[in-house]
Each structure stands twice: as structure tokens, then as C-alpha cells.
């Protein structure tokens, strides 16, 4: 079994420290020094592995996106049929790990930076396109061609909106309720097609 080198371990440690720092201080007050302190390393180590704060923040957003993708893929592996695939996408977006307080703070901070940071905007664009592509693929098997894009756009927007509502409303809408509402939207789309 090959040994895992120090680099991947250190990078993971720095990404985790970045998420913790964003949660504790906010995006604007997250500095290389604070990240280094949280990780127990010197700021020079951050520059060695990432080049600077911008690259580390981009790597952190990539890490969050990979976690979301893994969450969805894990559920898609057990989904049989187009409706089950859409339900797996919904469930993956509202999985418990997506709502850890530190992760929520980091997601919100990154989304707020998307209009100002082209590299983060590109990552967000890729993520949105992946969601739409997965939904569209399943809806094509369930709905007439003329209704696929509208149903895809509606559910994608609903997932984003419900996620924000869950994240920004403490004690408000729970992820389980968000899954239920998205499921009702899906059912409504399918009933309209059957009628």
C-alpha cells in the first residue's frame, strides 16, 4: 500500500482551517495568518502549498463542491429510474453534511464573492451547469421535450432557494422540509404531464 505523502494531508488541514476561519471571522477578515494559526502552521506553508490566499480560497470552494458532488453521486448510485435520480439529487443537496454550521458559513461567503471573483464564478457556473445537466437528463425521460427546460430551471432554482432558506433561517425550514417541498414540486410537474 503506497504511503500518503504530507502534501495532501497538509492541504486538507489548510482547507479545514480556512473553513473554520471563515466561520469564526467571516470571509473578509479571514487572513493567511489566521488560517495558519488555526492549522498550526506558518503563513509560509500556505504560500508553499497554494501560492496565496486567493488560491487557498479557490481550493476550499473546490473542496466544498467535491463534497456536494460526492453526496449526490452516493445517492445516485442507488437510484433506479429517472424519478429516483431526481430524488437522489434533491436528497444529496440537503444531506446533513451540507448543513454543518462551518460549511454553511463558507458556502454563503463564497456565493457572496462570486460576482467579484472570476475564478469562484467559474466554479459556481460549473456546479450550476452540472445540476441542470443531471436534472435535464432525468426530466427528458419523464416529460415531453417542450417541458423539460422549464421543469429543470424551476427545480434548480427551487433547490438553490430552499438551500438558502435552510441556511439563513435558524429554526426555520429544516432540510427535511426542503426535501419535501422539492419533492412536491417534482410530483406537480409529473402530474401536469399525466393530465
N, C-alpha and C positions, 0 to 999 in steps of 0.2 A: 504494500500500500504506500503510495507516494506521500511524502511529508508535505503538509501545507506550509508554505513559506510565511514569513512575517508580514509581507505586504498586504495580502487580503485581510488578515486579521487586523492589522493596523488601520486599514481603510474602513473596515466595518466599525471599528472603535471610534474613528473620527466622524463617521456619518451619524452614529448613535449620539455622540457628543453634540453634534450640530443640531439634531432634532431636540435634544434636551435643552440646549442653549436658546433655540428659537422659542421653545415653550416657556422658559424662565424669563427671557428678556425681550422677546419679540424679534422680528426679522431685522429691523433697523439697528438694534443695539446688540445684535449677535456679532461678535468680533472674533478674529483669529485667536486673540489672547484668551477670550472666554471659552472658546471651543477647546483650545489647548489645555486650559485648566481643567475643564470637565473631563477631558480624555486622559489627563495626567501626563501630557507631553508638552514639549516646547513648540512655540509657533513655527519654528524652523522645520519641524517634522511635517506640519501641514503643508508648507510650501514644497517640501521634498516630494510628497505623495500627490499633491493636487495642483501645485503651482500658485494657488492663491485662494482667497475667499470665494470668488465667483465660481471657480471650477469645483470647489468643495460643495457649494450650494447646489450647483447643477447635478453633481454626483448624488447628493442627498435626495433631490427630486427624482432622479432616475431610480434610486433605491425604493422610494415610496411607490413609484409607478410599477416597478417589478413586483412589489408585494401585492399590489392590486391585481396585476395580471395573474400572478400565481393563485390568488384567491379565486378568481374567475375560472381559470383553467382547471383547478382541482375539482370544481363543481361541474364543469363541462364534461369531464372525463366520465361522469356517472349519468349524464343526461342522454336520454334516448328520444329522439324526435325533435322537431323544431320548437314546439311549445316548451318542452323541458329545457332546451338550450336557452331560450329567453328567460325562463325562470331561474336557471343557473347563473346567468349574467346578473339578474336582479339580486339574487342571494349573495353573489360574490361582492357586489358593490356595497352591500350592507352587512358584511361579515363583521364579527366582533373586533378583529384586529384593525379594521379600518376606523374604529372609533376609540382607540386608545387616546387619552387626552393629548399626549405629546404628538401623536400622528395627526390628530385633527388640527392642532395649532400649526404644525408645519405645512399641512395641505393648504390651509387658509392663507398662510403667509406667502406660499409660492403662487397661489392663484392671484393674490393681490399684486404680485410682481410681474405677472405675465405680460401686461400691456407695456412694461418698461424694460423688459429683458428679453431680447430676441431669442436667446438660446432656451430660456424657460418657455417662451411662447411656442417654439418649435416642438418641445417635448409635450406640451399640453395639446397642441394640434394633432400630433401623432396619436396620443391617447384618445382624443375625441374621435378621430377617424377610425381607430381600432374598434371602439364601442359601436359606432354607427355601422361599420362593416359587419361585425358579428350579429347585430340586431337585424340588419337588412337581409343577411343570408338566411336567417331563420324565418323572417316575415315573408320572404319570397315563396316559401313552401306553405304558407298559411293564408295568404291574402292575394287578391287579384293584383296584377302588376301596377295598376293605376293607384293603388292604396298603400303600396309598400313604403315609398319615401315618406309619406305623411305620418304613417304609424311609427316608422323608425325615428323621425325627427321628434315626434311627440314623446315617445318613451325615453329617448336620450335626454331631452330637456327635463322631463319629469324626474329621471334618476338624479341628474345634477341638482335640481331644485330641492328634491326631498333630502338629498345628502346634506345640502347646505342648511336646510331647516333642522335636521337632526343635530348638526354640528353647532349651530348658532343659538339653539333654543334649549338651554339646560332645563330639564324637567318637562320639556315639551314633547315633541314627537319622538318616539323611540324607533330604532332601526327596524324592529319587528313590524311596527305600524307602517313604516315607509315601504317595507317589502309588500305588505298587504295592499297598500294604495296602488303601488306599481302593478301588482297582480290584478287588481280590479281594472286598471286601465287596459292591460293586456286582454282580459276577458271581454271588456267592452268592445275592443277592436275586433275580436273574433266573433262576437255575437252580431255585430253590424254586418260582417261578411256572410254569416249564415242566413240573415234575414233578407 
